[in-house]
Amino acid sequence: MSDFLPILVLLLFSVGLVSLVLVISVLFGPRRRSRNEIKLQPYESGMRPIGPAQRRLPVRFYLIAVLFILFDIEVIFFFPWAVAFRELGWSGLAAMLLFVAILEAGHLWLWRRGALEWEKMDKS
């Protein structure tokens, strides 16, 4: 049980610090919002804002981001394989080739579906 004492101390310290910051924010923060329309506008380098400050983005932007993270995480699996390449032998090579084939099949399927095309994104 004494092994977990530093973790408990860190947890209590972090909860206390967050609580302290929230209390200070409530005590010393602004009490009411300004009703002045000019003060509520976003500041953009001295230029008048054009359009709303929060625009909706197409879902395809998020799809590209998720696909990037997915393929990026899958590429991370290459590093342990490269470190242990000599010990794995031919079976390790075959397993990695199968992994790459499955990864490339998914990549080609997404490419054919148009998930990676930026030009279609502007029109939708």
DSSP file (Angstrom, degrees, kcal/mol; ACC not computed):
  #  RESIDUE AA STRUCTURE BP1 BP2  ACC     N-H-->O    O-->H-N    N-H-->O    O-->H-N    TCO  KAPPA ALPHA  PHI   PSI    X-CA   Y-CA   Z-CA
    1    1 A M    >         0   0    0      0, 0.0     3,-1.1     0, 0.0     4,-0.3   0.000 360.0 360.0 360.0 -29.2    0.0    0.0    0.0
    2    2 A S  G >   +     0   0    0      1,-0.2     3,-0.7     2,-0.2     0, 0.0   0.697 360.0  68.0 -69.9 -16.6    2.9    2.4    0.6
    3    3 A D  G 3  S+     0   0    0      1,-0.2     4,-0.3     2,-0.1    -1,-0.2   0.794  99.7  49.4 -69.4 -27.0    3.8    2.1   -3.1
    4    4 A F  G <> S+     0   0    0     -3,-1.1     4,-2.2     1,-0.2    -1,-0.2   0.458  84.3  92.7 -91.7  -1.1    0.6    4.0   -4.0
    5    5 A L  H <> S+     0   0    0     -3,-0.7     4,-2.5    -4,-0.3     5,-0.2   0.904  83.9  50.7 -61.8 -44.0    1.2    6.8   -1.5
    6    6 A P  H  > S+     0   0    0      0, 0.0     4,-2.4     0, 0.0    -1,-0.2   0.885 110.6  50.4 -62.3 -35.3    3.0    9.1   -4.0
    7    7 A I  H  > S+     0   0    0     -4,-0.3     4,-2.4     2,-0.2    -2,-0.2   0.912 110.9  48.6 -67.3 -40.8    0.1    8.6   -6.5
    8    8 A L  H  X S+     0   0    0     -4,-2.2     4,-2.6     2,-0.2     5,-0.2   0.904 111.4  49.6 -64.1 -41.5   -2.4    9.5   -3.8
    9    9 A V  H  X S+     0   0    0     -4,-2.5     4,-2.5     2,-0.2    -2,-0.2   0.918 112.0  48.3 -63.4 -43.2   -0.4   12.6   -2.8
   10   10 A L  H  X S+     0   0    0     -4,-2.4     4,-2.5     2,-0.2    -2,-0.2   0.905 111.9  49.7 -63.4 -41.7   -0.2   13.7   -6.5
   11   11 A L  H  X S+     0   0    0     -4,-2.4     4,-2.4     2,-0.2     5,-0.2   0.928 112.7  46.2 -63.3 -45.8   -3.9   13.1   -6.9
   12   12 A L  H  X S+     0   0    0     -4,-2.6     4,-2.3     1,-0.2    -2,-0.2   0.894 112.9  50.7 -64.1 -39.8   -4.8   15.1   -3.8
   13   13 A F  H  X S+     0   0    0     -4,-2.5     4,-2.5    -5,-0.2    -2,-0.2   0.919 111.8  46.9 -63.2 -43.9   -2.4   17.9   -4.8
   14   14 A S  H  X S+     0   0    0     -4,-2.5     4,-2.4     2,-0.2     5,-0.2   0.902 112.8  48.4 -68.5 -40.0   -3.9   18.1   -8.3
   15   15 A V  H  X S+     0   0    0     -4,-2.4     4,-2.3     2,-0.2    -1,-0.2   0.912 113.5  48.6 -64.6 -41.0   -7.5   18.1   -7.1
   16   16 A G  H  X S+     0   0    0     -4,-2.3     4,-2.5    -5,-0.2    -2,-0.2   0.907 111.3  49.3 -64.0 -42.0   -6.6   20.8   -4.5
   17   17 A L  H  X S+     0   0    0     -4,-2.5     4,-2.4     2,-0.2    -2,-0.2   0.915 111.7  48.2 -65.0 -43.3   -4.9   22.9   -7.2
   18   18 A V  H  X S+     0   0    0     -4,-2.4     4,-2.3     2,-0.2    -1,-0.2   0.919 112.4  49.6 -62.9 -43.0   -7.8   22.7   -9.6
   19   19 A S  H  X S+     0   0    0     -4,-2.3     4,-2.3     1,-0.2    -2,-0.2   0.910 110.6  50.3 -62.1 -42.1  -10.2   23.6   -6.7
   20   20 A L  H  X S+     0   0    0     -4,-2.5     4,-2.5     2,-0.2    -2,-0.2   0.915 110.4  49.0 -62.7 -44.0   -8.0   26.6   -5.8
   21   21 A V  H  X S+     0   0    0     -4,-2.4     4,-2.2     1,-0.2    -1,-0.2   0.902 111.8  49.2 -63.9 -41.2   -7.9   27.9   -9.4
   22   22 A L  H  X S+     0   0    0     -4,-2.3     4,-2.1     2,-0.2    -1,-0.2   0.907 111.6  48.5 -65.7 -40.8  -11.7   27.6   -9.7
   23   23 A V  H  X S+     0   0    0     -4,-2.3     4,-2.5     2,-0.2    -2,-0.2   0.923 112.0  48.7 -65.3 -43.8  -12.3   29.4   -6.4
   24   24 A I  H  X S+     0   0    0     -4,-2.5     4,-2.7     1,-0.2     5,-0.3   0.895 110.4  52.5 -62.2 -39.6   -9.9   32.2   -7.4
   25   25 A S  H  X S+     0   0    0     -4,-2.2     4,-1.5     1,-0.2    -1,-0.2   0.901 111.7  45.4 -63.5 -40.8  -11.6   32.5  -10.8
   26   26 A V  H  < S+     0   0    0     -4,-2.1    -2,-0.2     2,-0.2    -1,-0.2   0.900 117.0  45.1 -69.5 -39.7  -15.1   32.8   -9.2
   27   27 A L  H  < S+     0   0    0     -4,-2.5    -2,-0.2     1,-0.2    -3,-0.2   0.912 127.8  23.9 -71.4 -43.0  -13.9   35.3   -6.6
   28   28 A F  H  < S+     0   0    0     -4,-2.7    -1,-0.2    -5,-0.2    -2,-0.2   0.441  99.2 103.1-107.4  -0.8  -11.8   37.6   -8.8
   29   29 A G  S  < S-     0   0    0     -4,-1.5     2,-0.1    -5,-0.3    -3,-0.0  -0.216  86.6 -71.7 -76.5 171.0  -13.4   37.0  -12.3
   30   30 A P        -     0   0    0      0, 0.0    -1,-0.2     0, 0.0     3,-0.1  -0.366  37.9-151.3 -64.8 142.0  -15.8   39.4  -14.0
   31   31 A R  S    S+     0   0    0      1,-0.2     2,-0.3    -3,-0.1    -2,-0.1   0.861  71.6  15.1 -85.0 -38.7  -19.2   39.4  -12.5
   32   32 A R  S    S-     0   0    0      0, 0.0    -1,-0.2     0, 0.0     2,-0.2  -0.953  78.1-108.0-138.9 156.2  -21.4   40.3  -15.5
   33   33 A R        -     0   0    0     -2,-0.3     2,-0.2     1,-0.1     7,-0.0  -0.524  40.1-104.4 -82.1 150.6  -21.0   40.3  -19.2
   34   34 A S        -     0   0    0     -2,-0.2    -1,-0.1     1,-0.1     0, 0.0  -0.499  18.8-156.2 -72.9 140.7  -20.8   43.6  -21.1
   35   35 A R        +     0   0    0     -2,-0.2     2,-0.5    -3,-0.0    -1,-0.1   0.379  59.3 114.1 -96.9   3.0  -23.9   44.6  -23.0
   36   36 A N     >  -     0   0    0      1,-0.2     4,-1.1     2,-0.0     3,-0.2  -0.641  60.7-148.6 -78.1 123.8  -22.0   46.8  -25.4
   37   37 A E  H  > S+     0   0    0     -2,-0.5     4,-0.6     1,-0.2     3,-0.2   0.841  95.2  54.1 -63.3 -35.6  -22.2   45.3  -28.9
   38   38 A I  H >4 S+     0   0    0      1,-0.2     3,-0.9     2,-0.2    -1,-0.2   0.885 105.9  52.3 -68.1 -38.4  -18.8   46.5  -29.9
   39   39 A K  H 34 S+     0   0    0      1,-0.2    -1,-0.2    -3,-0.2    -2,-0.2   0.755 105.0  56.7 -70.1 -23.1  -17.1   44.9  -27.0
   40   40 A L  H 3< S+     0   0    0     -4,-1.1    -1,-0.2    -3,-0.2    -2,-0.2   0.610  85.9  99.1 -83.8 -12.0  -18.7   41.5  -27.8
   41   41 A Q  S << S-     0   0    0     -3,-0.9     2,-0.1    -4,-0.6    -3,-0.0  -0.486  83.2-107.5 -75.0 144.9  -17.3   41.4  -31.3
   42   42 A P        -     0   0    0      0, 0.0     2,-0.6     0, 0.0    -1,-0.1  -0.465  30.0-122.5 -71.4 144.0  -14.2   39.3  -31.8
   43   43 A Y        +     0   0    0     -2,-0.1     2,-0.3    -4,-0.1     5,-0.1  -0.774  31.1 177.1 -90.5 123.3  -11.0   41.2  -32.4
   44   44 A E  B >   -A   47   0A   0      3,-0.6     3,-2.0    -2,-0.6    -1,-0.1  -0.642  68.3 -62.7-128.3  74.2   -9.3   40.4  -35.7
   45   45 A S  T 3  S-     0   0    0     -2,-0.3     3,-0.1     1,-0.3    -2,-0.1   0.803 100.1 -56.7  56.7  34.8   -6.2   42.6  -36.1
   46   46 A G  T 3  S+     0   0    0      1,-0.3    -1,-0.3     0, 0.0     2,-0.3   0.451 108.9 122.9  81.6  -0.4   -8.2   45.8  -36.2
   47   47 A M  B <  S-A   44   0A   0     -3,-2.0    -3,-0.6     1,-0.1    -1,-0.3  -0.670  71.3-104.1 -94.8 150.0  -10.3   44.7  -39.1
   48   48 A R        -     0   0    0     -2,-0.3     2,-0.1    -3,-0.1    -5,-0.1  -0.530  44.4-110.1 -68.6 134.2  -14.1   44.5  -39.0
   49   49 A P        -     0   0    0      0, 0.0     2,-0.6     0, 0.0    -1,-0.1  -0.409  25.7-149.4 -68.3 140.9  -15.2   40.9  -38.7
   50   50 A I        -     0   0    0     -2,-0.1    -3,-0.0     2,-0.1    -2,-0.0  -0.955  61.3 -15.4-112.2 118.7  -16.9   39.4  -41.7
   51   51 A G  S    S-     0   0    0     -2,-0.6     4,-0.1     3,-0.0     2,-0.0  -0.143 106.4 -32.4  80.6 179.5  -19.4   36.7  -41.0
   52   52 A P        -     0   0    0      0, 0.0     3,-0.1     0, 0.0    -2,-0.1  -0.323  50.0-128.9 -72.4 156.0  -19.9   34.8  -37.8
   53   53 A A  S    S+     0   0    0      1,-0.2     2,-0.7    -4,-0.1    -3,-0.0   0.823 100.0  50.4 -73.8 -31.2  -17.0   34.0  -35.5
   54   54 A Q  S    S-     0   0    0      2,-0.0     2,-0.3     0, 0.0    -1,-0.2  -0.883  74.3-177.5-113.7 102.6  -17.9   30.4  -35.3
   55   55 A R        -     0   0    0     -2,-0.7     2,-0.3    -3,-0.1    -2,-0.0  -0.711  29.6-112.7 -96.7 149.1  -18.5   28.8  -38.7
   56   56 A R        -     0   0    0     -2,-0.3     3,-0.0     1,-0.0    -1,-0.0  -0.632  28.4-147.4 -80.1 135.4  -19.6   25.2  -39.2
   57   57 A L        -     0   0    0     -2,-0.3     5,-0.1     1,-0.1    -1,-0.0  -0.784  25.2-101.7-100.1 146.6  -17.0   23.0  -40.8
   58   58 A P    >>  -     0   0    0      0, 0.0     3,-1.4     0, 0.0     4,-0.6  -0.331  28.4-119.6 -63.3 150.8  -17.9   20.1  -43.0
   59   59 A V  H 3> S+     0   0    0      1,-0.3     4,-1.9     2,-0.2     3,-0.4   0.744 107.1  75.1 -63.0 -23.5  -17.8   16.7  -41.4
   60   60 A R  H 3> S+     0   0    0      1,-0.2     4,-2.4     2,-0.2    -1,-0.3   0.804  86.9  60.5 -64.1 -28.7  -15.2   15.7  -44.0
   61   61 A F  H <> S+     0   0    0     -3,-1.4     4,-2.0     1,-0.2    -1,-0.2   0.920 107.3  45.4 -61.9 -42.2  -12.5   17.7  -42.2
   62   62 A Y  H  X S+     0   0    0     -4,-0.6     4,-2.7    -3,-0.4    -2,-0.2   0.868 109.8  55.5 -68.6 -35.6  -13.0   15.6  -39.1
   63   63 A L  H  X S+     0   0    0     -4,-1.9     4,-2.6     2,-0.2    -2,-0.2   0.924 107.9  48.1 -61.8 -44.5  -13.0   12.5  -41.3
   64   64 A I  H  X S+     0   0    0     -4,-2.4     4,-2.4     2,-0.2    -1,-0.2   0.906 112.1  50.1 -62.3 -41.3   -9.6   13.4  -42.7
   65   65 A A  H  X S+     0   0    0     -4,-2.0     4,-2.3     2,-0.2    -2,-0.2   0.916 112.1  46.5 -64.1 -43.6   -8.3   14.1  -39.2
   66   66 A V  H  X S+     0   0    0     -4,-2.7     4,-2.7     1,-0.2    -2,-0.2   0.905 112.4  50.5 -66.7 -40.7   -9.5   10.8  -37.8
   67   67 A L  H  X S+     0   0    0     -4,-2.6     4,-2.7    -5,-0.2     5,-0.3   0.901 109.4  51.5 -64.2 -39.6   -8.1    8.9  -40.8
   68   68 A F  H  X S+     0   0    0     -4,-2.4     4,-2.4     2,-0.2    -2,-0.2   0.940 112.2  45.5 -61.3 -46.4   -4.7   10.6  -40.3
   69   69 A I  H  X S+     0   0    0     -4,-2.3     4,-2.5     2,-0.2     5,-0.2   0.909 112.7  51.9 -63.5 -41.2   -4.7    9.6  -36.7
   70   70 A L  H  X S+     0   0    0     -4,-2.7     4,-1.9     1,-0.2    -2,-0.2   0.948 114.7  40.1 -60.9 -50.3   -5.7    6.1  -37.5
   71   71 A F  H  X S+     0   0    0     -4,-2.7     4,-1.7     1,-0.2    -1,-0.2   0.838 113.9  55.2 -69.9 -31.5   -3.0    5.6  -40.2
   72   72 A D  H  X S+     0   0    0     -4,-2.4     4,-1.0    -5,-0.3    -1,-0.2   0.911 108.7  47.1 -67.0 -41.5   -0.5    7.4  -38.0
   73   73 A I  H  X S+     0   0    0     -4,-2.5     4,-0.6     1,-0.2     3,-0.4   0.881 110.0  53.5 -67.2 -37.2   -1.1    5.0  -35.1
   74   74 A E  H >< S+     0   0    0     -4,-1.9     3,-0.9     1,-0.2    -1,-0.2   0.848 103.7  56.2 -67.4 -31.6   -0.9    2.0  -37.4
   75   75 A V  H >< S+     0   0    0     -4,-1.7     3,-1.9     1,-0.2     4,-0.4   0.793  93.5  69.7 -68.6 -26.5    2.5    3.2  -38.6
   76   76 A I  H >< S+     0   0    0     -4,-1.0     3,-1.2    -3,-0.4    -1,-0.2   0.793  85.3  69.6 -60.9 -26.8    3.7    3.2  -35.0
   77   77 A F  T <X S+     0   0    0     -3,-0.9     4,-1.0    -4,-0.6    -1,-0.3   0.674  85.7  69.7 -66.2 -14.8    3.5   -0.6  -35.1
   78   78 A F  H <> S+     0   0    0     -3,-1.9     4,-2.5    -4,-0.2    -1,-0.2   0.817  87.4  65.2 -71.1 -29.3    6.5   -0.6  -37.5
   79   79 A F  H <> S+     0   0    0     -3,-1.2     4,-2.0    -4,-0.4     5,-0.2   0.935 102.3  42.9 -66.0 -49.3    8.9    0.5  -34.8
   80   80 A P  H  > S+     0   0    0      0, 0.0     4,-2.0     0, 0.0    -1,-0.2   0.889 115.3  52.3 -63.5 -34.0    8.8   -2.5  -32.5
   81   81 A W  H  < S+     0   0    0     -4,-1.0    -2,-0.2     1,-0.2     7,-0.2   0.909 108.9  49.4 -64.8 -41.2    8.9   -4.7  -35.6
   82   82 A A  H >< S+     0   0    0     -4,-2.5     3,-0.8     1,-0.2     4,-0.3   0.857 110.2  51.1 -67.5 -34.0   12.0   -2.9  -36.9
   83   83 A V  H 3< S+     0   0    0     -4,-2.0     3,-0.3     1,-0.2    -1,-0.2   0.908 119.6  34.9 -68.1 -41.2   13.8   -3.3  -33.6
   84   84 A A  T 3X S+     0   0    0     -4,-2.0     4,-1.6     1,-0.2    -1,-0.2   0.051  83.4 118.7-101.0  25.3   13.1   -7.0  -33.4
   85   85 A F  H <> S+     0   0    0     -3,-0.8     4,-1.3     1,-0.2    -1,-0.2   0.910  74.2  47.3 -60.9 -46.7   13.4   -7.7  -37.1
   86   86 A R  H  4 S+     0   0    0     -3,-0.3    -1,-0.2    -4,-0.3    -2,-0.1   0.850 112.9  48.8 -67.4 -34.2   16.4  -10.1  -36.9
   87   87 A E  H  4 S+     0   0    0      1,-0.2    -1,-0.2    -4,-0.1    -2,-0.2   0.790 106.5  57.1 -75.9 -26.9   14.9  -12.1  -34.1
   88   88 A L  H >X S-     0   0    0     -4,-1.6     4,-0.9    -7,-0.2     3,-0.6   0.838  84.9-177.1 -75.6 -32.8   11.5  -12.5  -35.8
   89   89 A G  H 3X  -     0   0    0     -4,-1.3     4,-1.6     1,-0.2    -1,-0.2  -0.318  55.7 -25.4  71.7-153.0   12.9  -14.1  -39.0
   90   90 A W  H 3> S+     0   0    0      1,-0.2     4,-2.5     2,-0.2    -1,-0.2   0.817 136.3  57.8 -69.2 -31.6   10.7  -15.0  -42.0
   91   91 A S  H <> S+     0   0    0     -3,-0.6     4,-2.3     2,-0.2    -1,-0.2   0.888 106.4  49.5 -67.8 -36.2    7.6  -15.4  -39.9
   92   92 A G  H  X S+     0   0    0     -4,-0.9     4,-2.2     2,-0.2    -1,-0.2   0.886 111.0  49.7 -66.5 -38.6    7.9  -11.8  -38.7
   93   93 A L  H  X S+     0   0    0     -4,-1.6     4,-2.4     2,-0.2    -2,-0.2   0.916 111.4  48.6 -64.9 -42.9    8.4  -10.6  -42.2
   94   94 A A  H  X S+     0   0    0     -4,-2.5     4,-2.2     2,-0.2    -2,-0.2   0.903 111.2  50.3 -64.3 -40.9    5.3  -12.5  -43.4
   95   95 A A  H  X S+     0   0    0     -4,-2.3     4,-2.2     1,-0.2    -1,-0.2   0.909 112.1  47.0 -64.1 -41.0    3.3  -11.1  -40.5
   96   96 A M  H  X S+     0   0    0     -4,-2.2     4,-2.7     2,-0.2    -2,-0.2   0.881 110.3  52.4 -70.3 -36.3    4.3   -7.5  -41.3
   97   97 A L  H  X S+     0   0    0     -4,-2.4     4,-2.3     2,-0.2    -1,-0.2   0.898 110.1  49.0 -63.9 -38.8    3.6   -8.0  -45.0
   98   98 A L  H  X S+     0   0    0     -4,-2.2     4,-2.3     2,-0.2    -2,-0.2   0.914 111.5  49.8 -64.4 -42.3    0.1   -9.2  -44.1
   99   99 A F  H  X S+     0   0    0     -4,-2.2     4,-2.4     1,-0.2    -2,-0.2   0.919 112.1  47.1 -61.4 -44.7   -0.3   -6.2  -41.9
  100  100 A V  H  X S+     0   0    0     -4,-2.7     4,-2.8     2,-0.2    -1,-0.2   0.877 110.3  53.2 -66.5 -37.3    0.8   -3.8  -44.6
  101  101 A A  H  X S+     0   0    0     -4,-2.3     4,-2.1     2,-0.2    -2,-0.2   0.917 111.4  45.3 -64.3 -42.5   -1.5   -5.5  -47.1
  102  102 A I  H  X S+     0   0    0     -4,-2.3     4,-2.0     2,-0.2    -2,-0.2   0.908 114.3  49.5 -66.1 -41.2   -4.5   -5.1  -44.8
  103  103 A L  H  X S+     0   0    0     -4,-2.4     4,-2.1     1,-0.2    -2,-0.2   0.913 112.5  46.8 -63.2 -43.4   -3.5   -1.4  -44.2
  104  104 A E  H  X S+     0   0    0     -4,-2.8     4,-2.8     2,-0.2    -1,-0.2   0.848 107.7  56.6 -70.0 -33.3   -3.1   -0.7  -47.9
  105  105 A A  H  X S+     0   0    0     -4,-2.1     4,-2.2     2,-0.2    -1,-0.2   0.917 109.6  46.1 -62.6 -42.1   -6.4   -2.4  -48.7
  106  106 A G  H  X S+     0   0    0     -4,-2.0     4,-2.2     2,-0.2    -2,-0.2   0.895 112.3  51.1 -64.9 -39.6   -8.1    0.0  -46.2
  107  107 A H  H  X S+     0   0    0     -4,-2.1     4,-2.2     2,-0.2    -2,-0.2   0.929 111.8  46.3 -63.4 -45.8   -6.2    2.9  -47.7
  108  108 A L  H  X S+     0   0    0     -4,-2.8     4,-2.6     2,-0.2    -2,-0.2   0.878 110.5  53.3 -65.6 -38.0   -7.2    2.0  -51.3
  109  109 A W  H  X S+     0   0    0     -4,-2.2     4,-1.7    -5,-0.2    -1,-0.2   0.925 111.2  46.1 -62.3 -44.2  -10.8    1.5  -50.2
  110  110 A L  H  X>S+     0   0    0     -4,-2.2     5,-2.1     1,-0.2     4,-0.6   0.877 111.8  52.1 -65.1 -37.3  -10.9    5.0  -48.7
  111  111 A W  H ><5S+     0   0    0     -4,-2.2     3,-0.9     1,-0.2    -2,-0.2   0.915 109.8  48.1 -65.9 -42.7   -9.2    6.5  -51.7
  112  112 A R  H 3<5S+     0   0    0     -4,-2.6    -1,-0.2     1,-0.2    -2,-0.2   0.832 107.7  55.8 -67.2 -31.5  -11.8    4.9  -54.1
  113  113 A R  H 3<5S-     0   0    0     -4,-1.7    -1,-0.2    -5,-0.2    -2,-0.2   0.608 115.2-117.1 -75.9 -11.0  -14.6    6.2  -51.9
  114  114 A G  T X<5S+     0   0    0     -3,-0.9     3,-1.0    -4,-0.6    -3,-0.2   0.651  73.2 133.9  86.6  16.3  -13.3    9.7  -52.2
  115  115 A A  T 3 <S+     0   0    0     -5,-2.1    -4,-0.2     1,-0.2   -48,-0.1   0.699  73.8  46.6 -72.8 -17.4  -12.5   10.2  -48.5
  116  116 A L  T 3  S+     0   0    0     -6,-0.5     2,-0.6    -5,-0.2    -1,-0.2   0.306  84.6 108.3-106.6   8.5   -9.1   11.7  -49.3
  117  117 A E    <   -     0   0    0     -3,-1.0     4,-0.5     1,-0.2     3,-0.0  -0.780  45.2-170.2 -94.2 121.4  -10.1   14.1  -52.1
  118  118 A W  S  > S+     0   0    0     -2,-0.6     4,-0.9     1,-0.2     3,-0.4   0.794  80.3  64.9 -77.8 -29.8   -9.9   17.8  -51.1
  119  119 A E  H >> S+     0   0    0      1,-0.3     4,-0.8     2,-0.2     3,-0.6   0.893 101.1  49.4 -65.7 -39.0  -11.7   19.2  -54.2
  120  120 A K  H 3> S+     0   0    0      1,-0.2     4,-1.2     2,-0.2    -1,-0.3   0.757 100.1  68.4 -68.6 -23.2  -15.0   17.4  -53.4
  121  121 A M  H 34 S+     0   0    0     -4,-0.5    -1,-0.2    -3,-0.4    -2,-0.2   0.863  96.1  52.0 -67.0 -35.3  -14.8   18.8  -49.9
  122  122 A D  H << S+     0   0    0     -4,-0.9    -1,-0.2    -3,-0.6    -2,-0.2   0.828 109.6  49.3 -70.4 -31.0  -15.4   22.4  -51.1
  123  123 A K  H  <        0   0    0     -4,-0.8    -1,-0.2     1,-0.2    -2,-0.2   0.720 360.0 360.0 -82.3 -21.8  -18.4   21.5  -53.1
  124  124 A S     <        0   0    0     -4,-1.2    -1,-0.2    -3,-0.2    -2,-0.2   0.477 360.0 360.0 -86.2 360.0  -20.3   19.6  -50.4
